[in-house]
Amino acid sequence: MTSKTVAQLLSQDVTLQDVSIKGWVRTFRANRFIALNDGSTINNIQCVVDFENFDEALLKRVTTGAAIHVTGELVESQGKGQSVEIVVKSLEVLGDSDPETYPIQPKKHSFEFLRENAHLRTRTNTFSAVMRLRSSLSFAVHKYFNENGFNYMHTPIITGSDAEGAGETFRVSNLDSKNPPLNEDGSVNYKEDFFGKETNLTVSGQLEAETYAMSLGKVYTFGPTFRAENSNTSRHLSEFWMIEPEVAFMDLAGNMDLAEDFMKSVLSYILDKNKEDLEFLEKRLLDEEKTKPQAERSDMSLIEKIKFVVDNNFKRVSYTEAIDILKNSKPNKKKKFNYIIEEWGADLQSEHERFLVEKHFKCPVILFDYPANIKAFYMRLNEDGKTVRAMDILFPGIGEMVGGSQREERLDVLKEKMKALDISEEELWWYLDLRKYGTAVHSGFGLGFERLVMFATGMGNIRDVIPYPRTPQNAEF
């Protein structure tokens, strides 16, 4: 008999049939009712055991966390909370679970405790729902780009460049750490290293993606990136995943169109495919909100936030206009913002971004034409000489979700910007070549995948939306 999943059995209308299923025990009540879950759905299936038909020693092994194989008859449920249940005819314990030491007991656990047991935390409802949503979002990303004519590109993980110019990278080396070869001035001689030069883990695949866009037209990357930023906030990871499309012959307006359409598409996908997981996470979030002071509670539920993005047109506003709005806003005038907006050129914080989205425009917002001195060197300089064709997409509850720009395609201007920021032309000779051989307008954006998963699940800490978080002083598992 072929085994079915819990999701398959709960979706069937046909009862009074023999079925086979394998999964992990969530609870075993009164030596009669087994709640079984196999990860295919947030819901358990109830397996009803007649104690007299089974060996007592066998039933003692049916403990929380044990893996079992059940066969029996699928019948209409006599109890509340489920439509069908299995009347057990045979039961086999595939893998025992020590009830004294198994950490994921049927009770509420703190997220801190579950991070310490990250190898088992997906056996809880919250984390199984989060990771199913993460999987669905991943599929939706590839689906969107595939259906829109993009080529998927695998950019290097080991690189000799620092795309952002931030300098916060993880060095890659196989030199003897205790006795590295030295130059005459005492510095490390990286010419004797494995790659013959100083290399690091990538902070972005964007620059390499640009090279492929200028021959394949439309490409995207979706891979791991690394930042050696010593930050322990709820929004920072040292290893995370980035989605970065790049498109030739596309200007900033086209970039905004693409990003808006993309975000609506992937979020629509999970509204359709992950309804039960979203409903569970929404209830979890509502219960969590009740414990907060009234002033800190969200005005929208989880599903309402997602629909807020899917159903509304994104408002496009220049940075200059946004600064005027913020300067004259009540929170700014009454000094309710933690960071008071005083003049043009300020780097906007999450509180400002959320005010624009949630209070002022009441829809997702795309800010564009930012001051050049707070944006990256590769963004196209506007004719005013002080702003660049950058854009950020702002969402409710989280602030910035997407950052992108029209790229600087003019060789002379790009060289001047690199010189001013002390970025080596020698290191990025290949990037400059794009501006020598068939240069053209092109654009792209970046989206931190974990930030998208946070938004879609309502989780408050980025460590809880990636299987095994890498943060300062933490590389467990």
N, C-alpha and C positions, 0 to 999 in steps of 0.2 A: 504494500500500500504506500503510495507517494505521500510524503509529509506535506502539510499545508502550513502557511504562516498564519499568525494570529489575525493579521489584517485581512487575509483572504477569508478566513472562517467567519469573522464578524461582519463581512460584507455580503455573505451568502444568504439567500432567502430559503434555500433548501435545507430542511432539517430531516431528522430520522435517517441519517446516513452515517456509516462508519468513517471515522477520520483518524488521522495520525498527526501528531504535532510534537515538536521539540522546543524547549525553551528553558528559562531560568525561573525558579520559584521566587515570587515576591513575598507571598505570605501563605501560610497553611493554617487555617483556622479550625479549631474543634476537631482535628483529625478527620476533617470531612471536605473542606473547601480549599482548593489550591488556586491561588491567583498566579497565572502563568504569563510570562512576557517573553517575546523573542526579538524585540527591537524593531519589528516591522511597523509598529504603531504605538501611540501613547497609551492605548488601552490594553488591559489584561483580558485574558479569557478565563472564565471560571471552570475548573475541572472538579466534578463532584465525585468523591470517593466513598464507597460503602466499606466502612471499617472492617466488617466481618469477612469481606472477600479478599483481604490482603494481609500478608504477614506483618505483625507488629514491628518486627525488627526493620523491615523495609520502610514502613511509614515513618519510623524515627529518623531515617536518613533524608526524608523530604523536609529540608530546612531552608530558610531564606538564603538564596544565592546558589543553591544546588541546581545542576543541570539535569533535566529529566526528559524522558520520552514517554508520551501518553498516547494510547489508542483508546477509542471509545465511540459512543454514539452522540452525534450533535443533535441536541434537542432544544426546544423552546425553553427559555429560562423561566424558572418558577419564582426567582427572586427579583429584586429591584436592581437597576443599574446596568443590566446587560440584556440583550435580546435573545442570545443563545448561550448555551453552556455545553460542556462535554460530560456525559456520564461515563466514568472511567471503567474500562474493561481490563486493561493491562497497564502496568506502570513500571518503568525501568529507570533507575538512577544512573545517569551517565557520568556524573562527576559530583562527588560529595562536597559539601561546604561546612566548615567548622563553625557552628553557631556561636562558639565562645570568642572567636577572633575575627569573624567576618565583619568588616567595618561598615558596610552599607545596610544597616538595619532599617526596618519599616518604621522610621520616625524622622523628624525633621533634623537635618544636619546643616551646619553653617557652611557657607561657600568656602571659607578658609579651610575647614576640615576636608572638604571634598577636593580642594586643590592639592592637598597633601596625599590624597588617594585618587589622583587623576586617572589612574589606570582602571579604576572601577566606577568612577562617578557617572559614566553613561548608563549605569544600571538604575539611576534615579530618573523619575519622570522629567524633571527639569532639563537635565543634561542630554537625555535621549532626544527630547524635543528640539533642543538647541542644535544638536549635531545633525539631526535629520534636515532641519531648516538650512544649515550650512551646506549640506550636500545638495539640496534642491537649488539653492542660490548659485552654487558652482555650476550646476548643469544649465541653469537659466542663462548664465553669462556666456558659456560656450554656444548655447543654442542661439542666442541673439546675434552674436557676431557671425556664426556660421550662416545664418539665414540672411545676413545683410552683406555678404560678399567679402568678409574679412579673412585674411590668412593668419593662422595661429603661429606665433614665433616664439621659440625658446631662446631667450637672451642669456648671456653668460652669468653664472653665479660668481665666478672668480674674475675680477677685472682690475685693470690698472688705473681706472678713472674713478673720480668721486663726482657723480652726476650733479649733485646739488651744491658742491663746493663747501659743504658744511664741515668736512674733516672728521666726522664722527663715524669712523669705519672700523671694522674688525680686520686686522692684518692677517694675511695668509702667508705662511712661511714654513720651510722645513729646515731652516738653519739651526744649528746647535744653540739653544737658548742660553746655555751657560758660557759658551765660548764661541760667539759668532765671529766671522771674518770682519776685520775693521779696515777702514780707509786710513790714510796718514793722519787725518784730522780727528781720528777716534770715532767717527760715525760708522754705522753698520754698512758693510759693503754688500748691497743687495744684488749686485751683478753676479755674485756667487750663489744666489738663491735659486730655487728650482726654476722659476720663470725668468731669471736674469734681470729682474727689476722688482720694485716694491709693488705688491699686489694686495687686494683686500676683497672681502665679500661685498657684493653689489648693494648699493642703496636704492637703485632704480634701474629698470631696463629701458628707460625712455630714449636715451641717446642712441643705443643700438637699434631700437625699434624705428627711430627716424630714418636710419640708413636703409632699412628694408621698405619703409613706406615710400621712399624715393625711387623705388624700382618696382615694387609689387602693388603700390597704390594705397591699399588699406590693410593694415596689420594690427594685431593686438598681442600683448603679452599677459600672462596670468601666472605669476610665479613668486617664489620666496624672495624677500629682500631683508636687509639687515642694517640696523642702526645701533652704534655703540653709544647710545645716549644714556647717561646714568640717571635715569628717571624712574621713579617708583609710583607714578600716578596710575589712576584707573584707566587711562587711555593710551598708555605707552607699552610697547613690546620691543624686544631686541630683535626678534624674528617675526615677520608677518608677511602676508601675501598681498601683492599689488596687481591691479588690473590697469593696463595702460594701452589704449588704442592710439594709433598715429595714422593720419590720413593725408595723402598728398592732394594738393590743389584745393584744400579746404581752409576757409578763413575763420575768424573768431565766431561769426554768426553761425556758420555751419557747425562749428565745434559745440556751441551751445545747443543747437538743435539735436545733434547726435547724443550728447550727454543726457538731455532731458528724456528723449525717446528711450534710451537705454535704461535709465533708472525706472521709468514707468513700466517697461517691459519685464524686468527681472522681479520687481515687486508684485506685479500682476500675476506672475507665474506662481509665486508662493501663496497668494490669496486663493488661487484655484486649487493648488496641489497639496497644501499643508494646513488645511482648515482646522483640523482637530488639534494639531500642535500649537497653532496660533491661539486658538480659544483657550487651551490650557495655560499658555504663557501669559495671555491677557489676564486671566483670573489670578495667576500668581502675582502679576504686577499690580493689579487692583488691591489685593490683600496687602502688598508691601506699601502701597501709597497710603493706606489707612493709618500706618504707623508714623507717617511724616506729619510735621506741622502743616496746617492748611495752606500757608503761603508757599510751601515747597511742592505741593501736589500738582501733578500735570492736569491740564484742562482736557486732554484727550486720552482715550484708552489706546492700547497698542494697535489694534486693528484700525481704529479711527486715524491714527498717525500715518499708517501705511496708505490708507485710502486718501488721506489728505494730500499725499504726494501723487498718487496715481490719478486722482480725479481733478486736480487743479492744474491750470496752466502756470508755468513758472514765471514769476515777475522778473523782468530784466532791468536792473538798476545800476547806474554807474557808481563807482566808488565815491566820487565827489558828491553826488546826490545823497548817497547813504550817509556820508559824514555830516552833511547839513541836517538830515533828518535826526540823526543821533545827537548832534550838538543841541538841537532845540527840543529834544524829548524830555518828558517829565522826569524819568529816572536819572537822566544826566544833569538836569537843572537842580534837582533835589539831592544830587550826589548819592543816589541809590546804587549806581553802577560801582563795582569794585575798581574799575579802570575808567576814569572820567575822560570823555572825549573833549579835547580842548582845541585841537587844530588839525588841519588837513595833513595827512602823512602818517597818522596813527595806525598802528597795526591792530586790526579789529580782534577782539576776544570773543569767546563763545557767548558771553552774555549779550554782547552787541548784536551778534548774528541772530541769536534766538529772538531778541526783541523785534528785529526787522521782520522775521518770519511769523512769529506767533502773535505779536501785538499790533504791529503797524500795517503790514500788507496782508496778513492772514492767508498766506500761501507760500509755497517754496519760492526762494529768491535766487537769482543768478546775479552776483555782483561782477562788474567788469571794469577794465581800465584802471588798474591799481597803480600806485606810485612805484616807479622803477626801482627805487632803493630798498623796497621790502620784498622784492620778487627775484627769481632766479635769472642768471645771465642770459639764458637762451630764449627769453620771451621777447617778442617783437616790440621795438620801441615805437611809440606813437609819434605823430608829427609835432606834438607839443614839446617833445624832448624830455618830459618828466614822468609820463605814464607809459605803461606797457599793456599790450593786448592780452591781459590775463583774465581769467574768470574763475570764480568759486561758486559752487552750488551750496546753498544753505537749507538745512532741513529742520523741522521742529524737534525740540528735545535734545539735539546733538550739535547744532551749528554746522560748521563746514563738513560737507560730505565728499565733494569732488573738487579738485583743483586742476586747472588746465590753462592752455594759452595757444595763441597763434605763435609759431616759432619764428625766431629771427632768421630770415632767409638771405639777408644782405651780408656779404662777406666783410666789407669794410666796417659796418656797424658792429657786427659780432666781434670782430677783432678788437675794436675799441673797448667794448664792454668787458671782454676777457682781460685786457690789459689793465683796466681800471680796478678789476677785482683780483689781479695777480693770479689769473688762471693760465696755466702753461699752454701755449699753442703747440708746443712739441708733443705734449701728452695727448692732445685732442686733434692731431693733424688730420685724422680720418674724418672727424666730424666737420672740420673746416672744408674738407674736400667736397662735401655735399653742396657747399655754396660756390664751388668753382665749376662743377660739372653738372649743368642742367638744373640749377637752383629754381625753386618755385615756392609759392605760398604753401605752407602745410601747418597742420595743427594737431593737437592731441590733449588728452587729459589723464590724470591718475586718480585711482580710487582705492583706498586701503580697504581690502576685503573684510577684515575684522570689524572695521567701523560700520560697514554695511550690515554685517551679521548682528552687531549690537543694536542697530536701529530696528532691524526686522524681528528681533527676539525680545527687546526690552531689557536685556541684561545690562547692568550698570557698570560692570568691570570687564575690560577687554580680555583679561585672563580667563574668563569663563565662556569665551566664544571660539577658542582655538583648542585643539586636543591637548597639547602639552606646551604651556606658555614658557617662553624664554624671557626672563627679566633679570636685572642686576642681582647677582649672587644666587641665581636659581637656574640650573640646567638639569633638573631631576627628570628621570624617565628617559 
